[in-house]
Amino acid sequence: MQKNARIFIAGHAGLVGSALVRRLESAGYTRIITRTRSELDLLDQEAVADFFQAEKPAYVFLAAAKVGGIHANNTFPAEFIYQNMAIQNHVIHQSYVHGVKRLLFLGSSCIYPKLAPQPMKEEHLLTGLLEPTNEPYAIAKIAGIKMCESYNRQYGTRFMAVMPTNLYGTNDNFNLENSHVLPALIRKFHLTRLAANGDIEGIQRDEACFGPIPHDIKHSLTSVLSPQPSPGTGATQSPVLSPQSSSGTEATQSPALSPQHSVVVWGTGSPKREFLHVDDMADACVHVMNLDDKTADRELLNYPTPCFVNVGSGVDGTIRQLAEVIQEVVGFKGEVVFDASKPDGTPQKLLDVSRLAHLGWRSKISLKEGIRQAYEWYLKSAER
Protein backbone atom coordinates (compact mmCIF):
# COMPACT_ATOMS: atom_id res chain seq x y z
CA MET A 1 0.00 0.00 0.00
CA GLN A 2 1.29 3.43 -0.90
CA LYS A 3 1.49 5.82 2.04
CA ASN A 4 -0.98 8.21 0.33
CA ALA A 5 -3.44 5.48 -0.75
CA ARG A 6 -7.07 5.83 0.28
CA ILE A 7 -7.62 3.14 2.94
CA PHE A 8 -11.07 2.40 4.36
CA ILE A 9 -11.22 0.75 7.78
CA ALA A 10 -14.73 -0.62 8.30
CA GLY A 11 -15.28 -0.87 12.04
CA HIS A 12 -12.56 1.59 13.03
CA ALA A 13 -14.01 2.19 16.51
CA GLY A 14 -13.86 -1.46 17.53
CA LEU A 15 -11.10 -3.48 19.12
CA VAL A 16 -9.31 -4.44 15.89
CA GLY A 17 -10.34 -1.42 13.83
CA SER A 18 -8.94 1.07 16.33
CA ALA A 19 -5.69 -0.91 16.50
CA LEU A 20 -5.48 -0.79 12.71
CA VAL A 21 -5.89 2.98 12.78
CA ARG A 22 -3.06 3.29 15.33
CA ARG A 23 -0.83 0.94 13.35
CA LEU A 24 -1.37 2.65 10.00
CA GLU A 25 -0.97 6.16 11.41
CA SER A 26 2.27 5.18 13.15
CA ALA A 27 3.56 3.82 9.82
CA GLY A 28 2.86 7.11 8.03
CA TYR A 29 -0.33 6.33 6.09
CA THR A 30 -2.06 9.67 5.59
CA ARG A 31 -5.44 8.99 3.94
CA ILE A 32 -7.29 6.70 6.30
CA ILE A 33 -11.06 6.74 5.77
CA THR A 34 -13.37 6.01 8.70
CA ARG A 35 -17.07 6.31 9.38
CA THR A 36 -19.01 5.97 12.60
CA ARG A 37 -22.13 3.82 12.64
CA SER A 38 -24.30 6.94 12.64
CA GLU A 39 -22.44 8.24 9.57
CA LEU A 40 -22.55 4.95 7.64
CA ASP A 41 -24.81 2.02 8.48
CA LEU A 42 -23.09 -1.00 6.96
CA LEU A 43 -26.38 -2.91 7.19
CA ASP A 44 -27.82 -0.47 4.62
CA GLN A 45 -26.94 -1.76 1.15
CA GLU A 46 -27.70 1.51 -0.64
CA ALA A 47 -25.75 3.58 1.87
CA VAL A 48 -22.69 1.36 1.45
CA ALA A 49 -22.91 1.64 -2.34
CA ASP A 50 -23.15 5.44 -2.12
CA PHE A 51 -20.16 5.55 0.21
CA PHE A 52 -17.92 3.56 -2.12
CA GLN A 53 -19.02 5.65 -5.08
CA ALA A 54 -18.12 8.87 -3.25
CA GLU A 55 -14.92 7.82 -1.45
CA LYS A 56 -13.39 5.30 -3.89
CA PRO A 57 -11.03 3.57 -1.42
CA ALA A 58 -8.09 1.68 -2.92
CA TYR A 59 -7.76 -0.69 0.06
CA VAL A 60 -10.31 -2.00 2.54
CA PHE A 61 -9.85 -3.57 5.97
CA LEU A 62 -13.17 -5.22 6.86
CA ALA A 63 -13.06 -5.28 10.66
CA ALA A 64 -16.71 -4.38 11.26
CA ALA A 65 -18.74 -7.16 12.88
CA LYS A 66 -21.21 -7.98 15.61
CA VAL A 67 -19.17 -9.81 18.23
CA GLY A 68 -19.61 -11.23 21.72
CA GLY A 69 -18.89 -14.11 24.04
CA ILE A 70 -20.76 -17.36 24.71
CA HIS A 71 -23.65 -15.65 26.51
CA ALA A 72 -24.23 -13.12 23.73
CA ASN A 73 -23.97 -15.75 20.99
CA ASN A 74 -26.49 -17.99 22.75
CA THR A 75 -28.89 -15.12 23.41
CA PHE A 76 -28.85 -13.42 19.99
CA PRO A 77 -28.07 -16.08 17.34
CA ALA A 78 -30.29 -14.51 14.67
CA GLU A 79 -28.64 -11.11 15.06
CA PHE A 80 -25.17 -12.65 14.88
CA ILE A 81 -25.78 -14.46 11.60
CA TYR A 82 -27.89 -11.77 9.90
CA GLN A 83 -25.88 -8.69 10.79
CA ASN A 84 -22.48 -10.22 10.07
CA MET A 85 -23.56 -11.62 6.72
CA ALA A 86 -25.22 -8.36 5.72
CA ILE A 87 -22.16 -6.26 6.61
CA GLN A 88 -19.69 -8.43 4.75
CA ASN A 89 -21.97 -8.92 1.74
CA HIS A 90 -22.36 -5.18 1.27
CA VAL A 91 -18.70 -4.24 1.79
CA ILE A 92 -17.17 -7.10 -0.22
CA HIS A 93 -19.52 -6.65 -3.16
CA GLN A 94 -19.05 -2.89 -3.34
CA SER A 95 -15.29 -3.36 -3.11
CA TYR A 96 -15.56 -5.44 -6.29
CA VAL A 97 -17.93 -3.02 -8.01
CA HIS A 98 -15.67 -0.03 -7.34
CA GLY A 99 -12.35 -1.67 -8.18
CA VAL A 100 -10.71 -1.91 -4.73
CA LYS A 101 -7.13 -3.14 -5.19
CA ARG A 102 -7.09 -5.32 -2.10
CA LEU A 103 -9.51 -6.18 0.66
CA LEU A 104 -8.65 -7.91 3.93
CA PHE A 105 -11.57 -9.67 5.63
CA LEU A 106 -11.24 -10.39 9.36
CA GLY A 107 -12.71 -13.71 10.41
CA SER A 108 -12.40 -15.75 13.58
CA SER A 109 -10.89 -19.02 14.74
CA CYS A 110 -14.41 -20.24 15.55
CA ILE A 111 -14.74 -21.15 11.85
CA TYR A 112 -13.01 -24.43 12.62
CA PRO A 113 -14.84 -27.61 13.72
CA LYS A 114 -15.36 -28.08 17.45
CA LEU A 115 -13.23 -31.21 17.42
CA ALA A 116 -10.70 -30.12 14.80
CA PRO A 117 -7.18 -31.53 15.14
CA GLN A 118 -4.92 -29.31 17.23
CA PRO A 119 -3.30 -27.05 16.28
CA MET A 120 -5.87 -26.04 13.65
CA LYS A 121 -4.64 -25.59 10.09
CA GLU A 122 -6.31 -23.62 7.32
CA GLU A 123 -7.21 -26.83 5.50
CA HIS A 124 -9.32 -27.98 8.47
CA LEU A 125 -12.10 -25.59 7.44
CA LEU A 126 -15.42 -27.41 6.75
CA THR A 127 -14.15 -30.80 7.89
CA GLY A 128 -16.52 -31.24 10.85
CA LEU A 129 -19.34 -29.86 13.01
CA LEU A 130 -19.01 -26.41 14.56
CA GLU A 131 -19.18 -25.50 18.24
CA PRO A 132 -22.97 -25.02 18.85
CA THR A 133 -22.58 -22.01 21.15
CA ASN A 134 -21.28 -19.77 18.36
CA GLU A 135 -22.37 -21.60 15.21
CA PRO A 136 -24.36 -18.68 13.64
CA TYR A 137 -21.37 -16.33 13.98
CA ALA A 138 -19.00 -18.98 12.63
CA ILE A 139 -21.21 -19.68 9.62
CA ALA A 140 -21.31 -15.97 8.80
CA LYS A 141 -17.52 -15.80 8.91
CA ILE A 142 -17.17 -18.91 6.76
CA ALA A 143 -19.52 -17.31 4.23
CA GLY A 144 -17.28 -14.22 4.21
CA ILE A 145 -14.22 -16.33 3.43
CA LYS A 146 -16.02 -18.14 0.63
CA MET A 147 -17.34 -14.86 -0.74
CA CYS A 148 -13.80 -13.48 -0.99
CA GLU A 149 -12.65 -16.72 -2.61
CA SER A 150 -15.54 -16.76 -5.07
CA TYR A 151 -15.04 -13.15 -6.17
CA ASN A 152 -11.34 -13.85 -6.66
CA ARG A 153 -12.15 -16.85 -8.86
CA GLN A 154 -14.84 -15.18 -10.94
CA TYR A 155 -13.72 -11.57 -11.09
CA GLY A 156 -9.97 -11.72 -10.48
CA THR A 157 -10.19 -9.62 -7.31
CA ARG A 158 -7.49 -9.64 -4.65
CA PHE A 159 -9.61 -10.28 -1.57
CA MET A 160 -7.81 -12.04 1.28
CA ALA A 161 -8.72 -12.93 4.85
CA VAL A 162 -7.10 -13.44 8.23
CA MET A 163 -8.42 -15.71 10.97
CA PRO A 164 -7.38 -14.36 14.37
CA THR A 165 -7.34 -16.28 17.59
CA ASN A 166 -8.92 -14.74 20.72
CA LEU A 167 -8.03 -11.04 20.75
CA TYR A 168 -7.76 -8.58 23.63
CA GLY A 169 -6.26 -5.19 24.43
CA THR A 170 -6.90 -1.46 24.08
CA ASN A 171 -10.58 -0.59 23.46
CA ASP A 172 -11.76 -4.05 24.47
CA ASN A 173 -15.33 -4.66 25.59
CA PHE A 174 -15.57 -5.06 29.37
CA ASN A 175 -19.37 -5.27 29.62
CA LEU A 176 -19.93 -8.47 31.57
CA GLU A 177 -23.14 -9.26 29.68
CA ASN A 178 -21.42 -9.77 26.31
CA SER A 179 -17.64 -9.60 26.70
CA HIS A 180 -15.13 -12.34 25.95
CA VAL A 181 -13.41 -14.33 28.66
CA LEU A 182 -10.18 -12.33 29.07
CA PRO A 183 -11.67 -8.82 29.51
CA ALA A 184 -14.50 -10.29 31.59
CA LEU A 185 -11.99 -11.84 33.98
CA ILE A 186 -9.99 -8.61 34.21
CA ARG A 187 -13.12 -6.77 35.28
CA LYS A 188 -14.27 -9.48 37.69
CA PHE A 189 -10.92 -9.59 39.45
CA HIS A 190 -10.70 -5.80 39.55
CA LEU A 191 -14.21 -5.30 40.94
CA THR A 192 -13.75 -7.93 43.62
CA ARG A 193 -10.38 -6.45 44.60
CA LEU A 194 -12.07 -3.05 44.94
CA ALA A 195 -14.79 -4.56 47.11
CA ALA A 196 -12.23 -6.39 49.26
CA ASN A 197 -10.50 -3.04 49.81
CA GLY A 198 -13.78 -1.27 50.57
CA ASP A 199 -13.36 1.01 47.54
CA ILE A 200 -17.01 1.82 46.92
CA GLU A 201 -16.24 4.91 44.84
CA GLY A 202 -13.96 2.85 42.61
CA ILE A 203 -16.77 0.37 41.96
CA GLN A 204 -19.16 3.20 41.16
CA ARG A 205 -16.68 4.71 38.67
CA ASP A 206 -16.18 1.31 37.08
CA GLU A 207 -19.90 0.78 36.61
CA ALA A 208 -20.32 4.24 35.12
CA CYS A 209 -17.50 3.59 32.64
CA PHE A 210 -17.94 -0.05 31.62
CA GLY A 211 -21.65 -0.69 32.06
CA PRO A 212 -23.94 -2.32 34.60
CA ILE A 213 -22.68 -5.00 36.93
CA PRO A 214 -24.84 -8.14 36.52
CA HIS A 215 -26.97 -9.13 39.48
CA ASP A 216 -24.96 -12.24 40.35
CA ILE A 217 -21.69 -10.28 40.33
CA LYS A 218 -23.24 -7.42 42.30
CA HIS A 219 -24.53 -9.89 44.86
CA SER A 220 -21.07 -11.40 45.27
CA LEU A 221 -19.59 -7.94 45.71
CA THR A 222 -22.11 -6.95 48.38
CA SER A 223 -21.44 -10.20 50.21
CA VAL A 224 -17.77 -9.27 50.46
CA LEU A 225 -18.61 -6.23 52.55
CA SER A 226 -20.26 -6.36 55.95
CA PRO A 227 -23.70 -4.68 55.98
CA GLN A 228 -23.84 -1.16 57.37
CA PRO A 229 -26.63 0.17 59.62
CA SER A 230 -29.24 2.29 57.90
CA PRO A 231 -29.45 5.69 59.58
CA GLY A 232 -32.10 5.76 62.29
CA THR A 233 -33.55 2.30 61.64
CA GLY A 234 -31.15 -0.30 62.91
CA ALA A 235 -31.65 -2.15 59.61
CA THR A 236 -28.72 -3.09 57.45
CA GLN A 237 -27.76 -2.27 53.90
CA SER A 238 -24.71 -2.94 51.81
CA PRO A 239 -22.60 0.11 51.03
CA VAL A 240 -21.52 -1.27 47.64
CA LEU A 241 -22.97 0.77 44.78
CA SER A 242 -25.06 2.82 47.22
CA PRO A 243 -25.36 6.54 46.45
CA GLN A 244 -23.33 8.87 48.59
CA SER A 245 -25.32 10.33 51.46
CA SER A 246 -25.91 14.05 51.78
CA SER A 247 -23.46 14.21 54.63
CA GLY A 248 -20.87 12.29 52.63
CA THR A 249 -20.19 9.86 55.45
CA GLU A 250 -22.44 6.81 55.71
CA ALA A 251 -22.07 5.51 52.13
CA THR A 252 -18.38 6.18 51.80
CA GLN A 253 -16.92 4.96 55.08
CA SER A 254 -14.62 1.93 54.85
CA PRO A 255 -16.65 -1.18 55.78
CA ALA A 256 -15.41 -4.20 57.64
CA LEU A 257 -14.19 -6.90 55.30
CA SER A 258 -15.60 -10.40 55.16
CA PRO A 259 -12.95 -13.13 55.27
CA GLN A 260 -14.76 -14.92 52.43
CA HIS A 261 -14.46 -13.31 49.02
CA SER A 262 -13.83 -14.92 45.66
CA VAL A 263 -13.97 -14.52 41.88
CA VAL A 264 -16.22 -16.97 40.06
CA VAL A 265 -15.01 -18.16 36.65
CA TRP A 266 -17.41 -19.86 34.24
CA GLY A 267 -16.71 -23.53 33.46
CA THR A 268 -14.21 -26.02 34.80
CA GLY A 269 -11.10 -24.05 33.89
CA SER A 270 -9.79 -26.93 31.80
CA PRO A 271 -10.45 -25.69 28.21
CA LYS A 272 -7.33 -24.40 26.49
CA ARG A 273 -7.30 -21.09 24.67
CA GLU A 274 -4.81 -19.03 22.70
CA PHE A 275 -4.75 -15.23 22.98
CA LEU A 276 -3.22 -12.47 20.88
CA HIS A 277 -2.84 -8.79 21.74
CA VAL A 278 -4.77 -6.63 19.30
CA ASP A 279 -1.69 -4.55 18.47
CA ASP A 280 -0.01 -7.73 17.25
CA MET A 281 -3.14 -8.47 15.22
CA ALA A 282 -3.07 -5.07 13.55
CA ASP A 283 0.60 -5.51 12.71
CA ALA A 284 -0.14 -8.89 11.11
CA CYS A 285 -3.01 -7.41 9.06
CA VAL A 286 -0.81 -4.68 7.63
CA HIS A 287 1.90 -7.26 6.92
CA VAL A 288 -0.51 -9.47 4.93
CA MET A 289 -2.03 -6.52 3.08
CA ASN A 290 1.48 -5.43 2.05
CA LEU A 291 2.62 -8.78 0.66
CA ASP A 292 4.11 -8.34 -2.78
CA ASP A 293 1.91 -9.44 -5.68
CA LYS A 294 3.95 -12.52 -6.48
CA THR A 295 3.79 -13.83 -2.91
CA ALA A 296 0.10 -12.99 -2.50
CA ASP A 297 -0.78 -14.69 -5.78
CA ARG A 298 1.16 -17.83 -4.88
CA GLU A 299 0.25 -18.14 -1.21
CA LEU A 300 -3.27 -16.69 -0.86
CA LEU A 301 -4.86 -16.17 -4.28
CA ASN A 302 -4.03 -19.45 -5.98
CA TYR A 303 -7.32 -21.41 -5.80
CA PRO A 304 -7.90 -23.98 -4.32
CA THR A 305 -5.22 -22.75 -1.89
CA PRO A 306 -7.11 -21.06 0.99
CA CYS A 307 -7.37 -17.29 0.59
CA PHE A 308 -7.02 -16.87 4.35
CA VAL A 309 -4.27 -17.30 6.91
CA ASN A 310 -4.37 -17.96 10.66
CA VAL A 311 -3.14 -15.20 12.97
CA GLY A 312 -2.14 -16.11 16.51
CA SER A 313 0.67 -16.57 18.97
CA GLY A 314 0.91 -20.31 18.40
CA VAL A 315 0.81 -20.89 22.19
CA ASP A 316 -2.20 -21.78 24.35
CA GLY A 317 -3.00 -22.41 28.00
CA THR A 318 -5.96 -23.37 30.18
CA ILE A 319 -8.58 -20.91 31.39
CA ARG A 320 -7.34 -21.69 34.89
CA GLN A 321 -3.84 -20.56 33.90
CA LEU A 322 -5.30 -17.43 32.30
CA ALA A 323 -7.16 -16.62 35.51
CA GLU A 324 -3.95 -17.03 37.51
CA VAL A 325 -2.07 -14.58 35.27
CA ILE A 326 -4.88 -12.01 35.47
CA GLN A 327 -5.12 -12.48 39.24
CA GLU A 328 -1.41 -11.71 39.54
CA VAL A 329 -1.54 -8.66 37.24
CA VAL A 330 -4.60 -7.20 38.98
CA GLY A 331 -3.22 -7.96 42.43
CA PHE A 332 -6.24 -9.86 43.74
CA LYS A 333 -5.41 -11.94 46.83
CA GLY A 334 -8.64 -13.88 47.26
CA GLU A 335 -9.97 -17.23 46.09
CA VAL A 336 -10.81 -18.25 42.51
CA VAL A 337 -13.83 -20.56 42.12
CA PHE A 338 -14.71 -22.43 38.91
CA ASP A 339 -18.44 -22.90 38.26
CA ALA A 340 -18.68 -26.23 36.43
CA SER A 341 -22.44 -25.72 35.84
CA LYS A 342 -21.58 -23.10 33.21
CA PRO A 343 -20.56 -24.09 29.65
CA ASP A 344 -16.92 -24.64 28.80
CA GLY A 345 -17.25 -24.27 25.03
CA THR A 346 -14.72 -25.87 22.70
CA PRO A 347 -12.17 -28.03 24.59
CA GLN A 348 -9.18 -26.51 22.80
CA LYS A 349 -8.62 -23.79 20.22
CA LEU A 350 -5.02 -23.45 19.08
CA LEU A 351 -4.13 -22.14 15.65
CA ASP A 352 -1.34 -23.50 13.50
CA VAL A 353 0.43 -20.28 12.54
CA SER A 354 3.18 -21.86 10.45
CA ARG A 355 1.70 -20.47 7.24
CA LEU A 356 1.87 -16.91 8.53
CA ALA A 357 5.40 -17.53 9.84
CA HIS A 358 6.31 -18.66 6.32
CA LEU A 359 4.99 -15.31 5.12
CA GLY A 360 7.39 -13.55 7.50
CA TRP A 361 5.33 -12.62 10.57
CA ARG A 362 5.34 -13.75 14.22
CA SER A 363 3.69 -12.30 17.33
CA LYS A 364 5.80 -10.13 19.65
CA ILE A 365 3.73 -9.35 22.76
CA SER A 366 3.69 -12.02 25.50
CA LEU A 367 0.42 -12.87 27.26
CA LYS A 368 1.46 -11.45 30.65
CA GLU A 369 2.79 -8.23 29.11
CA GLY A 370 -0.32 -7.92 26.96
CA ILE A 371 -2.63 -8.36 29.96
CA ARG A 372 -0.60 -5.78 31.87
CA GLN A 373 -1.07 -3.29 29.01
CA ALA A 374 -4.79 -4.09 28.77
CA TYR A 375 -5.25 -3.59 32.51
CA GLU A 376 -3.40 -0.28 32.41
CA TRP A 377 -5.76 0.94 29.67
CA TYR A 378 -8.74 -0.33 31.68
CA LEU A 379 -7.65 1.59 34.78
CA LYS A 380 -7.03 4.80 32.84
CA SER A 381 -10.44 4.54 31.17
CA ALA A 382 -12.21 4.16 34.51
CA GLU A 383 -10.49 7.31 35.82
CA ARG A 384 -11.65 9.55 32.94
Number of C-alpha atoms within 10 A of each C-alpha: 16 13 14 11 14 20 27 23 24 25 22 24 19 18 21 30 22 20 23 27 21 15 19 19 14 10 11 11 17 15 16 19 16 17 16 12 14 7 10 15 14 27 19 12 16 11 15 20 18 13 16 18 14 9 13 17 23 18 24 24 25 23 22 23 21 16 15 20 16 18 16 18 22 16 12 12 15 12 15 24 20 15 17 24 22 17 23 27 19 18 24 21 16 20 25 20 12 15 15 21 15 21 24 23 25 22 26 19 22 23 25 27 22 18 16 20 14 12 15 20 18 20 10 15 17 13 11 12 13 21 18 15 20 23 21 23 28 24 19 22 25 19 18 23 24 16 17 26 27 16 16 19 15 8 10 12 20 24 28 24 27 22 23 25 24 22 21 24 25 21 18 20 22 21 19 21 17 17 19 22 21 23 23 20 22 21 21 23 27 25 26 25 24 19 26 25 16 22 19 25 18 19 22 18 16 22 16 12 16 16 14 14 22 11 9 9 16 16 13 16 25 19 17 25 24 18 18 18 14 14 10 6 7 9 10 12 15 19 25 28 19 14 14 15 10 8 8 10 10 18 22 19 14 14 22 14 16 13 11 11 21 20 23 17 21 17 18 17 18 15 17 19 21 22 23 26 27 26 24 24 25 20 19 22 23 17 14 22 20 13 16 10 11 9 12 18 15 11 20 21 24 14 14 9 14 18 24 26 24 24 28 28 25 18 17 21 16 17 23 18 15 22 20 14 17 24 22 13 19 19 12 20 14 16 11 17 15 16 14 12 9 11 13 19 15 19 13 22 27 24 27 20 23 17 16 20 13 10 15 12 18 18 18 13 16 14 20 14 12 21 24 18 16 21 21 15 15 24 12 9 15 16 10 7
